[in-house]
Amino acid sequence: MNFHIMMRRNFLRMAICLNFGCAAVPSLFAQTKIVLDLQRTIELANDSSLEAFRIKNLYLSGYWEYRTYKANRLPSLTLNATPAEYNKDITQRYDSENDVDVYRSQQSYYAYGNLSVKQNLDWTGGTFYLNSNLSYIRSFGATDATQFTSVPLRIGYSQSLLGYNAFKWDKRIEPLKYEKVKKQLIYNMEAVSEQATTYFFALAMADAKYKLAQDNVVSSDTLYRMGVQRHKIAAISQADLLTLKLDLVNARNTLQNTTISRKRAMFALASFLDMDKNTEIQLDLPGHPREILIIVDKALNLAKENNPDFLDWKQNVLEAQQALDKAKKESGFNASLDASIGYNQVANNFSDAYHRPMQQELVSVSFSVPLLDWGVSKGKRNMAQNNLEVVKTSSRQSEVTLEEEVIMTVNDFNIQQSLIASAEEALDLSILAYNETRQRFVIGKTDINSLTLSLNRQQEAQQNYISALQNYWLNYYKIRKLTLHDFASGFSLSEKFDYNLNSRW
C-alpha cells in the first residue's frame, strides 16, 4: 500500500477517534473527558459496572452456599438449655385411698441443659452423636420435692436402614454446583465483555456518522457556494443548483440527528461503565487484529469441558435422579435403627446426681410398611421417573443447541478476519474515489449525481469497516464466553480462576 493511501487512512482514523466542535448548543455542565480503547473499556466494565457488581454477588451467594454444605459435613457442637420454667396450675390426680379422681393445685420449677456433638456420615446416611445433659425439678405444694437427673455421657448412632440417604446425594451434587458457580462467574464476566464491546462500537459507529455528517456539511456548503458562482456564468443549471442547496439542507439535518444519536450512544456507554453521565468519551479504535485460526472441534471440546451450561444440565439430571430415588425409598418398606449407650443418675442434690451413675442402654428398631395409599406412592414414583426422562431429553436438546452456537460463532469469527481486510481495502478505495470525483465535479467533468453516489459509497464503506471490527470482537468474546478459553494467549480462563473475597465487591 502506497504512502498516499496510508496517509488517507490515518487521517480517517484520527477523525473517528477525535471529536471536533459540534454545531449543537454546548452543554451548560462541565464535562469530564476520557479516552478509551476497547481493552480499557472492557476492564472498566468488569471492574465498575453495575452488571459486574450483580454477577459477583451472585457468585458470593453460591460460594457461601457451598461453605454451608462443607460446614454441615463437620462435627457440630450444640448447647440446648431451658434455664427457667415455672408452672402453676390445677391438675387431675387419682386418690387411691378414696378411689376417686380429684383436682389439686401444683407448682413446679424446671431447668434443663444439654450439650451435644453430632457427625453426619455421607455414605451411610446415619448420624453419630455424643451428648450430656442435666435437669432439675422442684415441686411446691403439700409436699416439697427436689430432684436432679443427669446423663454424664451418652454415645449413640441413628441410621435409616433402607431409606433415602440425602447426605450421599449432597456429596455428589453440591461440589458440582460450586464448580458451576465458579465457571458461571467467568462466563458472566465474559458476557459483560460482550456488552462492553457492543456499547463501544455503537459509540464508534455514532462517532463515525457524526464526523461524516460534519464533513458532509462543510463539503456541501463549499459545493453550494461553488454552484452559485458557476450558475452565474451558466456553467450549471438551476436544477443542479437547487440540488446542491437541498444537499446542504439535508446535510445539516443529518448532522443534527447524528449529534443526538452520538450523545445517546455516549450516555449509554457511560451509564454501563457507571461513569458520570456528562462524561465526554473519545474512542481509540482497535487496529487490524492479529489472525487467529480456531478449530471447530477444539472449540466444541473446550465448551463441553468448561461451559457452565453443561454442568447445569448435569446437575439437573442428578437432582431428577435424586427425586426419583427419594420417591422410591419413601414409598416402600422402610426400617431405622437407633442405638446408644451411656450413664444416668437421679438424686436429691447436685453432687449425688453424678455419683456412681448407672449404665443406660437403648436399642430401637422401627419399620413402616405402606399397606394401602390408593396409588399415591406409585403416582409419585411415576412422576419422578417421567420428570427424569424430560430432564434428560431437555438437556440433550440444549446441548445440541449450544454445539450449533459454538460451530456458527467459530465459523463467523474465522470468516470475519478476511472481511476486515476486505472492508479496509474498500474504505481506502472509497476515499480515493470520492476525492477524485469531487475534484472532477469542481472542474465540471462530472455531475452532482455521481458526486452524491460517491459520497454515499464512502459513508457505507466507513460503516462497513466499523461493523467488521465490531463483529470480529463480538465473536471473539462470545467464543471466550462459550469455551472459557482465550485462543489468543492459549490459556484456559477456568483454570486460572482466582476470586478475592476481600475485594470491594
Secondary structure, 3 states (H helix, E strand, C coil): CCHHHHHHHHHHHHHHHCCCCCCCCCCCCCCCEEEEEHHHHHHHHHHHCHHHHHHHHHHHHHHHHHHHHHHHCCCEEEEEEEEEEEEEEEEEEEECCCCEEEEEEEEEEEEEEEEEEEEECCCCCCEEEEEEEEEEEEEECCCCEEEEEEEEEEEEEEEECCCCCHHHHHHHHHHHHHHHHHHHHHHHHHHHHHHHHHHHHHHHHHHHHHHHHHHHHHHHHHHHHHHHHHHHCCCCCHHHHHHHHHHHHHHHHHHHHHHHHHHHHHHHHHHHCCCCCCCEEEEECCCCCCCCCCCHHHHHHHHHHHCHHHHHHHHHHHHHHHHHHHHHHHHCCEEEEEEEEEEEEEECCCHHHHCCCEEEEEEEEEEECCCCCCCHHHHHHHHHHHHHHHHHHHHHHHHHHHHHHHHHHHHHHHHHHHHHHHHHHHHHHHHHHHHHHHHHHHCCCCCHHHHHHHHHHHHHHHHHHHHHHHHHHHHHHHHHHHHCEECCCCEECCCCCCCCCCCCC
